[in-house]
Amino acid sequence: MKPLNQNRMTPKEKAQYIWMKLFQKQIEVTGSGDGNLCVEMALIAVNEILESFIITIPKHQTEYWEQVKHEITNL
């Protein structure tokens, strides 16, 4: 998958991008891929982004990542 301009991805594109990176790595490491497991891992990653900030992130960024989480659940 060719990297997109990550600064301009829609939440749906970002969800697909994160999922695909995890799926490709899983295939590389294990020889097979489990799409449902990649959804779970992607949700963990996004939750870490949302919960790990020492300072409060701007509302528009929080909303963006919440939309990414929603799109991941639709994969």
N, CA, C, O and CB atoms as a CASP TS submission, in Angstrom:
PFRMAT TS
TARGET T0000
AUTHOR 0000-0000-0000
METHOD Language model
MODEL 1
PARENT N/A
ATOM      1  N   MET     1       0.843  -1.181   0.000  1.00  0.00           N
ATOM      2  CA  MET     1       0.000   0.000   0.000  1.00  0.00           C
ATOM      3  C   MET     1       0.880   1.234   0.000  1.00  0.00           C
ATOM      4  O   MET     1       1.739   1.399   0.866  1.00  0.00           O
ATOM      5  CB  MET     1      -0.955   0.004   1.212  1.00  0.00           C
ATOM      6  N   LYS     2       0.661   2.091  -0.972  1.00  0.00           N
ATOM      7  CA  LYS     2       1.428   3.325  -1.076  1.00  0.00           C
ATOM      8  C   LYS     2       0.995   4.283   0.022  1.00  0.00           C
ATOM      9  O   LYS     2      -0.200   4.535   0.182  1.00  0.00           O
ATOM     10  CB  LYS     2       1.250   3.974  -2.470  1.00  0.00           C
ATOM     11  N   PRO     3       1.947   4.825   0.787  1.00  0.00           N
ATOM     12  CA  PRO     3       1.567   5.764   1.849  1.00  0.00           C
ATOM     13  C   PRO     3       0.858   6.985   1.281  1.00  0.00           C
ATOM     14  O   PRO     3       1.285   7.565   0.282  1.00  0.00           O
ATOM     15  CB  PRO     3       2.801   6.201   2.643  1.00  0.00           C
ATOM     16  N   LEU     4      -0.212   7.354   1.927  1.00  0.00           N
ATOM     17  CA  LEU     4      -0.938   8.555   1.552  1.00  0.00           C
ATOM     18  C   LEU     4      -0.366   9.723   2.331  1.00  0.00           C
ATOM     19  O   LEU     4       0.411   9.534   3.267  1.00  0.00           O
ATOM     20  CB  LEU     4      -2.460   8.401   1.812  1.00  0.00           C
ATOM     21  N   ASN     5      -0.746  10.917   1.951  1.00  0.00           N
ATOM     22  CA  ASN     5      -0.375  12.085   2.743  1.00  0.00           C
ATOM     23  C   ASN     5      -1.164  11.994   4.042  1.00  0.00           C
ATOM     24  O   ASN     5      -2.350  12.322   4.084  1.00  0.00           O
ATOM     25  CB  ASN     5      -0.665  13.443   1.973  1.00  0.00           C
ATOM     26  N   GLN     6      -0.501  11.548   5.095  1.00  0.00           N
ATOM     27  CA  GLN     6      -1.186  11.275   6.345  1.00  0.00           C
ATOM     28  C   GLN     6      -1.782  12.512   6.991  1.00  0.00           C
ATOM     29  O   GLN     6      -2.659  12.391   7.846  1.00  0.00           O
ATOM     30  CB  GLN     6      -0.249  10.627   7.296  1.00  0.00           C
ATOM     31  N   ASN     7      -1.334  13.692   6.608  1.00  0.00           N
ATOM     32  CA  ASN     7      -1.893  14.914   7.178  1.00  0.00           C
ATOM     33  C   ASN     7      -3.231  15.285   6.553  1.00  0.00           C
ATOM     34  O   ASN     7      -3.929  16.164   7.061  1.00  0.00           O
ATOM     35  CB  ASN     7      -0.918  16.055   7.006  1.00  0.00           C
ATOM     36  N   ARG     8      -3.591  14.632   5.470  1.00  0.00           N
ATOM     37  CA  ARG     8      -4.813  14.998   4.764  1.00  0.00           C
ATOM     38  C   ARG     8      -5.761  13.819   4.601  1.00  0.00           C
ATOM     39  O   ARG     8      -6.652  13.857   3.752  1.00  0.00           O
ATOM     40  CB  ARG     8      -4.474  15.568   3.409  1.00  0.00           C
ATOM     41  N   MET     9      -5.587  12.786   5.390  1.00  0.00           N
ATOM     42  CA  MET     9      -6.460  11.620   5.294  1.00  0.00           C
ATOM     43  C   MET     9      -7.788  11.902   5.975  1.00  0.00           C
ATOM     44  O   MET     9      -7.853  12.553   7.017  1.00  0.00           O
ATOM     45  CB  MET     9      -5.790  10.384   5.918  1.00  0.00           C
ATOM     46  N   THR    10      -8.847  11.392   5.354  1.00  0.00           N
ATOM     47  CA  THR    10     -10.139  11.411   6.032  1.00  0.00           C
ATOM     48  C   THR    10     -10.079  10.377   7.155  1.00  0.00           C
ATOM     49  O   THR    10      -9.192   9.523   7.149  1.00  0.00           O
ATOM     50  CB  THR    10     -11.327  11.112   5.032  1.00  0.00           C
ATOM     51  N   PRO    11     -10.995  10.432   8.110  1.00  0.00           N
ATOM     52  CA  PRO    11     -11.010   9.388   9.134  1.00  0.00           C
ATOM     53  C   PRO    11     -11.114   7.982   8.546  1.00  0.00           C
ATOM     54  O   PRO    11     -10.486   7.051   9.050  1.00  0.00           O
ATOM     55  CB  PRO    11     -12.160   9.623  10.085  1.00  0.00           C
ATOM     56  N   LYS    12     -11.899   7.825   7.487  1.00  0.00           N
ATOM     57  CA  LYS    12     -12.038   6.512   6.851  1.00  0.00           C
ATOM     58  C   LYS    12     -10.711   6.065   6.239  1.00  0.00           C
ATOM     59  O   LYS    12     -10.312   4.912   6.405  1.00  0.00           O
ATOM     60  CB  LYS    12     -13.136   6.549   5.770  1.00  0.00           C
ATOM     61  N   GLU    13     -10.031   6.960   5.540  1.00  0.00           N
ATOM     62  CA  GLU    13      -8.735   6.622   4.952  1.00  0.00           C
ATOM     63  C   GLU    13      -7.719   6.265   6.031  1.00  0.00           C
ATOM     64  O   GLU    13      -6.949   5.317   5.878  1.00  0.00           O
ATOM     65  CB  GLU    13      -8.212   7.787   4.104  1.00  0.00           C
ATOM     66  N   LYS    14      -7.719   7.028   7.123  1.00  0.00           N
ATOM     67  CA  LYS    14      -6.778   6.770   8.213  1.00  0.00           C
ATOM     68  C   LYS    14      -7.065   5.414   8.851  1.00  0.00           C
ATOM     69  O   LYS    14      -6.136   4.667   9.160  1.00  0.00           O
ATOM     70  CB  LYS    14      -6.855   7.888   9.273  1.00  0.00           C
ATOM     71  N   ALA    15      -8.335   5.091   9.050  1.00  0.00           N
ATOM     72  CA  ALA    15      -8.713   3.792   9.606  1.00  0.00           C
ATOM     73  C   ALA    15      -8.217   2.667   8.707  1.00  0.00           C
ATOM     74  O   ALA    15      -7.632   1.697   9.189  1.00  0.00           O
ATOM     75  CB  ALA    15     -10.241   3.700   9.786  1.00  0.00           C
ATOM     76  N   GLN    16      -8.447   2.791   7.410  1.00  0.00           N
ATOM     77  CA  GLN    16      -8.000   1.771   6.461  1.00  0.00           C
ATOM     78  C   GLN    16      -6.479   1.672   6.434  1.00  0.00           C
ATOM     79  O   GLN    16      -5.930   0.574   6.338  1.00  0.00           O
ATOM     80  CB  GLN    16      -8.529   2.080   5.059  1.00  0.00           C
ATOM     81  N   TYR    17      -5.804   2.797   6.518  1.00  0.00           N
ATOM     82  CA  TYR    17      -4.347   2.832   6.491  1.00  0.00           C
ATOM     83  C   TYR    17      -3.758   2.121   7.711  1.00  0.00           C
ATOM     84  O   TYR    17      -2.850   1.301   7.580  1.00  0.00           O
ATOM     85  CB  TYR    17      -3.851   4.282   6.431  1.00  0.00           C
ATOM     86  N   ILE    18      -4.278   2.441   8.894  1.00  0.00           N
ATOM     87  CA  ILE    18      -3.793   1.792  10.114  1.00  0.00           C
ATOM     88  C   ILE    18      -4.061   0.293  10.051  1.00  0.00           C
ATOM     89  O   ILE    18      -3.179  -0.512  10.351  1.00  0.00           O
ATOM     90  CB  ILE    18      -4.463   2.406  11.366  1.00  0.00           C
ATOM     91  N   TRP    19      -5.279  -0.083   9.661  1.00  0.00           N
ATOM     92  CA  TRP    19      -5.647  -1.496   9.582  1.00  0.00           C
ATOM     93  C   TRP    19      -4.731  -2.239   8.610  1.00  0.00           C
ATOM     94  O   TRP    19      -4.251  -3.330   8.917  1.00  0.00           O
ATOM     95  CB  TRP    19      -7.117  -1.646   9.150  1.00  0.00           C
ATOM     96  N   MET    20      -4.492  -1.654   7.452  1.00  0.00           N
ATOM     97  CA  MET    20      -3.667  -2.320   6.441  1.00  0.00           C
ATOM     98  C   MET    20      -2.233  -2.495   6.924  1.00  0.00           C
ATOM     99  O   MET    20      -1.630  -3.539   6.677  1.00  0.00           O
ATOM    100  CB  MET    20      -3.684  -1.526   5.133  1.00  0.00           C
ATOM    101  N   LYS    21      -1.678  -1.507   7.602  1.00  0.00           N
ATOM    102  CA  LYS    21      -0.321  -1.637   8.135  1.00  0.00           C
ATOM    103  C   LYS    21      -0.246  -2.791   9.125  1.00  0.00           C
ATOM    104  O   LYS    21       0.706  -3.572   9.100  1.00  0.00           O
ATOM    105  CB  LYS    21       0.126  -0.327   8.809  1.00  0.00           C
ATOM    106  N   LEU    22      -1.236  -2.900   9.989  1.00  0.00           N
ATOM    107  CA  LEU    22      -1.263  -3.993  10.956  1.00  0.00           C
ATOM    108  C   LEU    22      -1.452  -5.341  10.265  1.00  0.00           C
ATOM    109  O   LEU    22      -0.808  -6.324  10.631  1.00  0.00           O
ATOM    110  CB  LEU    22      -2.377  -3.767  11.978  1.00  0.00           C
ATOM    111  N   PHE    23      -2.329  -5.388   9.271  1.00  0.00           N
ATOM    112  CA  PHE    23      -2.589  -6.626   8.542  1.00  0.00           C
ATOM    113  C   PHE    23      -1.336  -7.099   7.809  1.00  0.00           C
ATOM    114  O   PHE    23      -0.993  -8.280   7.851  1.00  0.00           O
ATOM    115  CB  PHE    23      -3.741  -6.430   7.549  1.00  0.00           C
ATOM    116  N   GLN    24      -0.657  -6.171   7.139  1.00  0.00           N
ATOM    117  CA  GLN    24       0.561  -6.531   6.415  1.00  0.00           C
ATOM    118  C   GLN    24       1.645  -7.022   7.365  1.00  0.00           C
ATOM    119  O   GLN    24       2.347  -7.984   7.054  1.00  0.00           O
ATOM    120  CB  GLN    24       1.074  -5.339   5.613  1.00  0.00           C
ATOM    121  N   LYS    25       1.789  -6.378   8.516  1.00  0.00           N
ATOM    122  CA  LYS    25       2.796  -6.803   9.492  1.00  0.00           C
ATOM    123  C   LYS    25       2.447  -8.179  10.047  1.00  0.00           C
ATOM    124  O   LYS    25       3.333  -9.009  10.249  1.00  0.00           O
ATOM    125  CB  LYS    25       2.910  -5.777  10.640  1.00  0.00           C
ATOM    126  N   GLN    26       1.175  -8.421  10.291  1.00  0.00           N
ATOM    127  CA  GLN    26       0.763  -9.725  10.800  1.00  0.00           C
ATOM    128  C   GLN    26       1.092 -10.829   9.792  1.00  0.00           C
ATOM    129  O   GLN    26       1.578 -11.892  10.177  1.00  0.00           O
ATOM    130  CB  GLN    26      -0.742  -9.725  11.119  1.00  0.00           C
ATOM    131  N   ILE    27       0.834 -10.586   8.520  1.00  0.00           N
ATOM    132  CA  ILE    27       1.166 -11.568   7.490  1.00  0.00           C
ATOM    133  C   ILE    27       2.673 -11.773   7.427  1.00  0.00           C
ATOM    134  O   ILE    27       3.144 -12.905   7.311  1.00  0.00           O
ATOM    135  CB  ILE    27       0.627 -11.122   6.116  1.00  0.00           C
ATOM    136  N   GLU    28       3.423 -10.693   7.503  1.00  0.00           N
ATOM    137  CA  GLU    28       4.888 -10.767   7.464  1.00  0.00           C
ATOM    138  C   GLU    28       5.427 -11.618   8.625  1.00  0.00           C
ATOM    139  O   GLU    28       6.349 -12.413   8.441  1.00  0.00           O
ATOM    140  CB  GLU    28       5.497  -9.346   7.516  1.00  0.00           C
ATOM    141  N   VAL    29       4.854 -11.444   9.801  1.00  0.00           N
ATOM    142  CA  VAL    29       5.363 -12.120  10.996  1.00  0.00           C
ATOM    143  C   VAL    29       4.835 -13.548  11.120  1.00  0.00           C
ATOM    144  O   VAL    29       5.584 -14.458  11.476  1.00  0.00           O
ATOM    145  CB  VAL    29       4.992 -11.328  12.239  1.00  0.00           C
ATOM    146  N   THR    30       3.545 -13.748  10.827  1.00  0.00           N
ATOM    147  CA  THR    30       2.936 -15.056  11.095  1.00  0.00           C
ATOM    148  C   THR    30       2.661 -15.888   9.847  1.00  0.00           C
ATOM    149  O   THR    30       2.440 -17.096   9.939  1.00  0.00           O
ATOM    150  CB  THR    30       1.659 -14.863  11.836  1.00  0.00           C
ATOM    151  N   GLY    31       2.675 -15.248   8.691  1.00  0.00           N
ATOM    152  CA  GLY    31       2.371 -15.963   7.462  1.00  0.00           C
ATOM    153  C   GLY    31       0.886 -15.969   7.125  1.00  0.00           C
ATOM    154  O   GLY    31       0.493 -16.476   6.074  1.00  0.00           O
ATOM    155  N   SER    32       0.064 -15.417   7.995  1.00  0.00           N
ATOM    156  CA  SER    32      -1.369 -15.309   7.715  1.00  0.00           C
ATOM    157  C   SER    32      -1.905 -14.050   8.382  1.00  0.00           C
ATOM    158  O   SER    32      -1.243 -13.448   9.227  1.00  0.00           O
ATOM    159  CB  SER    32      -2.141 -16.573   8.213  1.00  0.00           C
ATOM    160  N   GLY    33      -3.102 -13.667   7.993  1.00  0.00           N
ATOM    161  CA  GLY    33      -3.684 -12.460   8.550  1.00  0.00           C
ATOM    162  C   GLY    33      -5.084 -12.698   9.057  1.00  0.00           C
ATOM    163  O   GLY    33      -5.849 -13.459   8.464  1.00  0.00           O
ATOM    164  N   ASP    34      -5.418 -12.054  10.148  1.00  0.00           N
ATOM    165  CA  ASP    34      -6.751 -12.119  10.742  1.00  0.00           C
ATOM    166  C   ASP    34      -7.288 -10.695  10.804  1.00  0.00           C
ATOM    167  O   ASP    34      -6.878  -9.905  11.655  1.00  0.00           O
ATOM    168  CB  ASP    34      -6.721 -12.789  12.173  1.00  0.00           C
ATOM    169  N   GLY    35      -8.205 -10.372   9.901  1.00  0.00           N
ATOM    170  CA  GLY    35      -8.735  -9.025   9.814  1.00  0.00           C
ATOM    171  C   GLY    35      -9.397  -8.547  11.088  1.00  0.00           C
ATOM    172  O   GLY    35      -9.265  -7.379  11.455  1.00  0.00           O
ATOM    173  N   ASN    36     -10.112  -9.436  11.771  1.00  0.00           N
ATOM    174  CA  ASN    36     -10.782  -9.047  13.025  1.00  0.00           C
ATOM    175  C   ASN    36      -9.765  -8.708  14.108  1.00  0.00           C
ATOM    176  O   ASN    36      -9.968  -7.770  14.880  1.00  0.00           O
ATOM    177  CB  ASN    36     -11.709 -10.175  13.514  1.00  0.00           C
ATOM    178  N   LEU    37      -8.686  -9.456  14.168  1.00  0.00           N
ATOM    179  CA  LEU    37      -7.637  -9.155  15.138  1.00  0.00           C
ATOM    180  C   LEU    37      -7.009  -7.796  14.828  1.00  0.00           C
ATOM    181  O   LEU    37      -6.690  -7.037  15.743  1.00  0.00           O
ATOM    182  CB  LEU    37      -6.558 -10.263  15.136  1.00  0.00           C
ATOM    183  N   CYS    38      -6.835  -7.491  13.564  1.00  0.00           N
ATOM    184  CA  CYS    38      -6.265  -6.198  13.175  1.00  0.00           C
ATOM    185  C   CYS    38      -7.194  -5.048  13.554  1.00  0.00           C
ATOM    186  O   CYS    38      -6.724  -3.967  13.907  1.00  0.00           O
ATOM    187  CB  CYS    38      -5.984  -6.170  11.669  1.00  0.00           C
ATOM    188  N   VAL    39      -8.495  -5.266  13.485  1.00  0.00           N
ATOM    189  CA  VAL    39      -9.446  -4.245  13.933  1.00  0.00           C
ATOM    190  C   VAL    39      -9.236  -3.987  15.421  1.00  0.00           C
ATOM    191  O   VAL    39      -9.176  -2.835  15.850  1.00  0.00           O
ATOM    192  CB  VAL    39     -10.917  -4.684  13.652  1.00  0.00           C
ATOM    193  N   GLU    40      -9.124  -5.049  16.203  1.00  0.00           N
ATOM    194  CA  GLU    40      -8.917  -4.901  17.645  1.00  0.00           C
ATOM    195  C   GLU    40      -7.601  -4.179  17.940  1.00  0.00           C
ATOM    196  O   GLU    40      -7.552  -3.310  18.811  1.00  0.00           O
ATOM    197  CB  GLU    40      -8.931  -6.277  18.331  1.00  0.00           C
ATOM    198  N   MET    41      -6.545  -4.530  17.225  1.00  0.00           N
ATOM    199  CA  MET    41      -5.247  -3.882  17.438  1.00  0.00           C
ATOM    200  C   MET    41      -5.303  -2.416  17.029  1.00  0.00           C
ATOM    201  O   MET    41      -4.718  -1.565  17.700  1.00  0.00           O
ATOM    202  CB  MET    41      -4.143  -4.609  16.648  1.00  0.00           C
ATOM    203  N   ALA    42      -5.996  -2.112  15.944  1.00  0.00           N
ATOM    204  CA  ALA    42      -6.116  -0.727  15.490  1.00  0.00           C
ATOM    205  C   ALA    42      -6.876   0.116  16.516  1.00  0.00           C
ATOM    206  O   ALA    42      -6.519   1.267  16.764  1.00  0.00           O
ATOM    207  CB  ALA    42      -6.825  -0.668  14.124  1.00  0.00           C
ATOM    208  N   LEU    43      -7.920  -0.460  17.108  1.00  0.00           N
ATOM    209  CA  LEU    43      -8.667   0.261  18.138  1.00  0.00           C
ATOM    210  C   LEU    43      -7.803   0.522  19.365  1.00  0.00           C
ATOM    211  O   LEU    43      -7.895   1.588  19.975  1.00  0.00           O
ATOM    212  CB  LEU    43      -9.918  -0.523  18.537  1.00  0.00           C
ATOM    213  N   ILE    44      -6.970  -0.438  19.726  1.00  0.00           N
ATOM    214  CA  ILE    44      -6.045  -0.236  20.843  1.00  0.00           C
ATOM    215  C   ILE    44      -5.104   0.920  20.533  1.00  0.00           C
ATOM    216  O   ILE    44      -4.861   1.774  21.385  1.00  0.00           O
ATOM    217  CB  ILE    44      -5.240  -1.526  21.134  1.00  0.00           C
ATOM    218  N   ALA    45      -4.576   0.946  19.312  1.00  0.00           N
ATOM    219  CA  ALA    45      -3.642   2.005  18.923  1.00  0.00           C
ATOM    220  C   ALA    45      -4.306   3.385  18.990  1.00  0.00           C
ATOM    221  O   ALA    45      -3.720   4.331  19.514  1.00  0.00           O
ATOM    222  CB  ALA    45      -3.105   1.745  17.506  1.00  0.00           C
ATOM    223  N   VAL    46      -5.513   3.496  18.465  1.00  0.00           N
ATOM    224  CA  VAL    46      -6.206   4.792  18.473  1.00  0.00           C
ATOM    225  C   VAL    46      -6.560   5.192  19.902  1.00  0.00           C
ATOM    226  O   VAL    46      -6.447   6.365  20.259  1.00  0.00           O
ATOM    227  CB  VAL    46      -7.487   4.737  17.599  1.00  0.00           C
ATOM    228  N   ASN    47      -6.983   4.239  20.720  1.00  0.00           N
ATOM    229  CA  ASN    47      -7.263   4.560  22.123  1.00  0.00           C
ATOM    230  C   ASN    47      -6.014   5.077  22.823  1.00  0.00           C
ATOM    231  O   ASN    47      -6.102   5.985  23.649  1.00  0.00           O
ATOM    232  CB  ASN    47      -7.806   3.329  22.859  1.00  0.00           C
ATOM    233  N   GLU    48      -4.863   4.516  22.508  1.00  0.00           N
ATOM    234  CA  GLU    48      -3.605   4.996  23.089  1.00  0.00           C
ATOM    235  C   GLU    48      -3.326   6.437  22.660  1.00  0.00           C
ATOM    236  O   GLU    48      -2.855   7.246  23.459  1.00  0.00           O
ATOM    237  CB  GLU    48      -2.434   4.079  22.674  1.00  0.00           C
ATOM    238  N   ILE    49      -3.613   6.748  21.414  1.00  0.00           N
ATOM    239  CA  ILE    49      -3.423   8.118  20.927  1.00  0.00           C
ATOM    240  C   ILE    49      -4.318   9.067  21.720  1.00  0.00           C
ATOM    241  O   ILE    49      -3.874  10.129  22.158  1.00  0.00           O
ATOM    242  CB  ILE    49      -3.734   8.217  19.401  1.00  0.00           C
ATOM    243  N   LEU    50      -5.570   8.681  21.902  1.00  0.00           N
ATOM    244  CA  LEU    50      -6.524   9.552  22.594  1.00  0.00           C
ATOM    245  C   LEU    50      -6.247   9.682  24.091  1.00  0.00           C
ATOM    246  O   LEU    50      -6.524  10.723  24.687  1.00  0.00           O
ATOM    247  CB  LEU    50      -7.923   9.032  22.390  1.00  0.00           C
ATOM    248  N   GLU    51      -5.710   8.642  24.691  1.00  0.00           N
ATOM    249  CA  GLU    51      -5.563   8.626  26.149  1.00  0.00           C
ATOM    250  C   GLU    51      -4.170   8.970  26.641  1.00  0.00           C
ATOM    251  O   GLU    51      -3.976   9.138  27.845  1.00  0.00           O
ATOM    252  CB  GLU    51      -5.936   7.289  26.668  1.00  0.00           C
ATOM    253  N   SER    52      -3.201   9.079  25.759  1.00  0.00           N
ATOM    254  CA  SER    52      -1.825   9.224  26.217  1.00  0.00           C
ATOM    255  C   SER    52      -1.307  10.656  26.248  1.00  0.00           C
ATOM    256  O   SER    52      -0.161  10.887  26.635  1.00  0.00           O
ATOM    257  CB  SER    52      -0.943   8.418  25.356  1.00  0.00           C
ATOM    258  N   PHE    53      -2.118  11.605  25.853  1.00  0.00           N
ATOM    259  CA  PHE    53      -1.648  12.981  25.834  1.00  0.00           C
ATOM    260  C   PHE    53      -1.579  13.545  27.245  1.00  0.00           C
ATOM    261  O   PHE    53      -2.532  13.436  28.017  1.00  0.00           O
ATOM    262  CB  PHE    53      -2.555  13.845  24.961  1.00  0.00           C
ATOM    263  N   ILE    54      -0.455  14.141  27.569  1.00  0.00           N
ATOM    264  CA  ILE    54      -0.282  14.783  28.869  1.00  0.00           C
ATOM    265  C   ILE    54      -1.089  16.077  28.900  1.00  0.00           C
ATOM    266  O   ILE    54      -1.659  16.453  29.924  1.00  0.00           O
ATOM    267  CB  ILE    54       1.221  15.063  29.158  1.00  0.00           C
ATOM    268  N   ILE    55      -1.119  16.737  27.764  1.00  0.00           N
ATOM    269  CA  ILE    55      -1.925  17.949  27.661  1.00  0.00           C
ATOM    270  C   ILE    55      -3.207  17.605  26.904  1.00  0.00           C
ATOM    271  O   ILE    55      -3.283  16.574  26.236  1.00  0.00           O
ATOM    272  CB  ILE    55      -1.136  19.103  26.946  1.00  0.00           C
ATOM    273  N   THR    56      -4.181  18.447  27.010  1.00  0.00           N
ATOM    274  CA  THR    56      -5.436  18.220  26.307  1.00  0.00           C
ATOM    275  C   THR    56      -5.240  18.543  24.832  1.00  0.00           C
ATOM    276  O   THR    56      -4.744  19.613  24.479  1.00  0.00           O
ATOM    277  CB  THR    56      -6.581  19.075  26.915  1.00  0.00           C
ATOM    278  N   ILE    57      -5.633  17.611  23.981  1.00  0.00           N
ATOM    279  CA  ILE    57      -5.531  17.876  22.552  1.00  0.00           C
ATOM    280  C   ILE    57      -6.766  18.666  22.112  1.00  0.00           C
ATOM    281  O   ILE    57      -7.830  18.549  22.720  1.00  0.00           O
ATOM    282  CB  ILE    57      -5.395  16.546  21.740  1.00  0.00           C
ATOM    283  N   PRO    58      -6.623  19.461  21.066  1.00  0.00           N
ATOM    284  CA  PRO    58      -7.758  20.260  20.597  1.00  0.00           C
ATOM    285  C   PRO    58      -8.962  19.385  20.254  1.00  0.00           C
ATOM    286  O   PRO    58      -8.821  18.238  19.829  1.00  0.00           O
ATOM    287  CB  PRO    58      -7.352  21.085  19.376  1.00  0.00           C
ATOM    288  N   LYS    59     -10.124  19.950  20.447  1.00  0.00           N
ATOM    289  CA  LYS    59     -11.368  19.213  20.226  1.00  0.00           C
ATOM    290  C   LYS    59     -11.453  18.632  18.819  1.00  0.00           C
ATOM    291  O   LYS    59     -11.915  17.504  18.648  1.00  0.00           O
ATOM    292  CB  LYS    59     -12.558  20.119  20.475  1.00  0.00           C
ATOM    293  N   HIS    60     -11.013  19.385  17.808  1.00  0.00           N
ATOM    294  CA  HIS    60     -11.109  18.882  16.437  1.00  0.00           C
ATOM    295  C   HIS    60     -10.228  17.647  16.235  1.00  0.00           C
ATOM    296  O   HIS    60     -10.565  16.772  15.438  1.00  0.00           O
ATOM    297  CB  HIS    60     -10.713  19.979  15.440  1.00  0.00           C
ATOM    298  N   GLN    61      -9.107  17.570  16.948  1.00  0.00           N
ATOM    299  CA  GLN    61      -8.257  16.387  16.834  1.00  0.00           C
ATOM    300  C   GLN    61      -8.889  15.195  17.554  1.00  0.00           C
ATOM    301  O   GLN    61      -8.843  14.067  17.064  1.00  0.00           O
ATOM    302  CB  GLN    61      -6.858  16.673  17.407  1.00  0.00           C
ATOM    303  N   THR    62      -9.471  15.457  18.706  1.00  0.00           N
ATOM    304  CA  THR    62     -10.170  14.383  19.420  1.00  0.00           C
ATOM    305  C   THR    62     -11.315  13.848  18.569  1.00  0.00           C
ATOM    306  O   THR    62     -11.503  12.636  18.458  1.00  0.00           O
ATOM    307  CB  THR    62     -10.702  14.885  20.786  1.00  0.00           C
ATOM    308  N   GLU    63     -12.073  14.752  17.974  1.00  0.00           N
ATOM    309  CA  GLU    63     -13.188  14.335  17.117  1.00  0.00           C
ATOM    310  C   GLU    63     -12.695  13.528  15.923  1.00  0.00           C
ATOM    311  O   GLU    63     -13.320  12.540  15.539  1.00  0.00           O
ATOM    312  CB  GLU    63     -13.975  15.557  16.631  1.00  0.00           C
ATOM    313  N   TYR    64     -11.574  13.944  15.335  1.00  0.00           N
ATOM    314  CA  TYR    64     -11.004  13.215  14.202  1.00  0.00           C
ATOM    315  C   TYR    64     -10.689  11.774  14.603  1.00  0.00           C
ATOM    316  O   TYR    64     -11.071  10.835  13.904  1.00  0.00           O
ATOM    317  CB  TYR    64      -9.729  13.920  13.686  1.00  0.00           C
ATOM    318  N   TRP    65      -9.992  11.599  15.730  1.00  0.00           N
ATOM    319  CA  TRP    65      -9.603  10.246  16.163  1.00  0.00           C
ATOM    320  C   TRP    65     -10.810   9.421  16.594  1.00  0.00           C
ATOM    321  O   TRP    65     -10.811   8.202  16.422  1.00  0.00           O
ATOM    322  CB  TRP    65      -8.598  10.327  17.316  1.00  0.00           C
ATOM    323  N   GLU    66     -11.825  10.054  17.143  1.00  0.00           N
ATOM    324  CA  GLU    66     -13.060   9.319  17.461  1.00  0.00           C
ATOM    325  C   GLU    66     -13.727   8.836  16.171  1.00  0.00           C
ATOM    326  O   GLU    66     -14.280   7.737  16.128  1.00  0.00           O
ATOM    327  CB  GLU    66     -14.042  10.214  18.279  1.00  0.00           C
ATOM    328  N   GLN    67     -13.674   9.658  15.127  1.00  0.00           N
ATOM    329  CA  GLN    67     -14.221   9.240  13.827  1.00  0.00           C
ATOM    330  C   GLN    67     -13.394   8.102  13.237  1.00  0.00           C
ATOM    331  O   GLN    67     -13.945   7.186  12.627  1.00  0.00           O
ATOM    332  CB  GLN    67     -14.262  10.432  12.843  1.00  0.00           C
ATOM    333  N   VAL    68     -12.081   8.155  13.415  1.00  0.00           N
ATOM    334  CA  VAL    68     -11.215   7.065  12.951  1.00  0.00           C
ATOM    335  C   VAL    68     -11.623   5.775  13.664  1.00  0.00           C
ATOM    336  O   VAL    68     -11.758   4.735  13.019  1.00  0.00           O
ATOM    337  CB  VAL    68      -9.701   7.393  13.214  1.00  0.00           C
ATOM    338  N   LYS    69     -11.821   5.828  14.978  1.00  0.00           N
ATOM    339  CA  LYS    69     -12.264   4.641  15.727  1.00  0.00           C
ATOM    340  C   LYS    69     -13.556   4.095  15.158  1.00  0.00           C
ATOM    341  O   LYS    69     -13.703   2.885  14.987  1.00  0.00           O
ATOM    342  CB  LYS    69     -12.448   4.973  17.214  1.00  0.00           C
ATOM    343  N   HIS    70     -14.499   4.986  14.863  1.00  0.00           N
ATOM    344  CA  HIS    70     -15.776   4.556  14.292  1.00  0.00           C
ATOM    345  C   HIS    70     -15.563   3.851  12.951  1.00  0.00           C
ATOM    346  O   HIS    70     -16.168   2.812  12.688  1.00  0.00           O
ATOM    347  CB  HIS    70     -16.718   5.762  14.115  1.00  0.00           C
ATOM    348  N   GLU    71     -14.719   4.410  12.124  1.00  0.00           N
ATOM    349  CA  GLU    71     -14.447   3.805  10.814  1.00  0.00           C
ATOM    350  C   GLU    71     -13.743   2.456  10.963  1.00  0.00           C
ATOM    351  O   GLU    71     -13.994   1.541  10.179  1.00  0.00           O
ATOM    352  CB  GLU    71     -13.591   4.752   9.956  1.00  0.00           C
ATOM    353  N   ILE    72     -12.876   2.326  11.947  1.00  0.00           N
ATOM    354  CA  ILE    72     -12.205   1.036  12.174  1.00  0.00           C
ATOM    355  C   ILE    72     -13.237  -0.028  12.502  1.00  0.00           C
ATOM    356  O   ILE    72     -13.138  -1.155  12.017  1.00  0.00           O
ATOM    357  CB  ILE    72     -11.160   1.142  13.317  1.00  0.00           C
ATOM    358  N   THR    73     -14.220   0.310  13.313  1.00  0.00           N
ATOM    359  CA  THR    73     -15.232  -0.689  13.668  1.00  0.00           C
ATOM    360  C   THR    73     -16.061  -1.099  12.467  1.00  0.00           C
ATOM    361  O   THR    73     -16.702  -2.150  12.492  1.00  0.00           O
ATOM    362  CB  THR    73     -16.143  -0.155  14.760  1.00  0.00           C
ATOM    363  N   ASN    74     -16.060  -0.294  11.419  1.00  0.00           N
ATOM    364  CA  ASN    74     -16.795  -0.633  10.196  1.00  0.00           C
ATOM    365  C   ASN    74     -15.992  -1.491   9.227  1.00  0.00           C
ATOM    366  O   ASN    74     -16.526  -1.941   8.214  1.00  0.00           O
ATOM    367  CB  ASN    74     -17.227   0.626   9.500  1.00  0.00           C
ATOM    368  N   LEU    75     -14.722  -1.722   9.523  1.00  0.00           N
ATOM    369  CA  LEU    75     -13.892  -2.515   8.610  1.00  0.00           C
ATOM    370  C   LEU    75     -14.213  -3.998   8.716  1.00  0.00           C
ATOM    371  O   LEU    75     -13.608  -4.812   8.019  1.00  0.00           O
ATOM    372  CB  LEU    75     -12.410  -2.284   8.900  1.00  0.00           C
TER
END
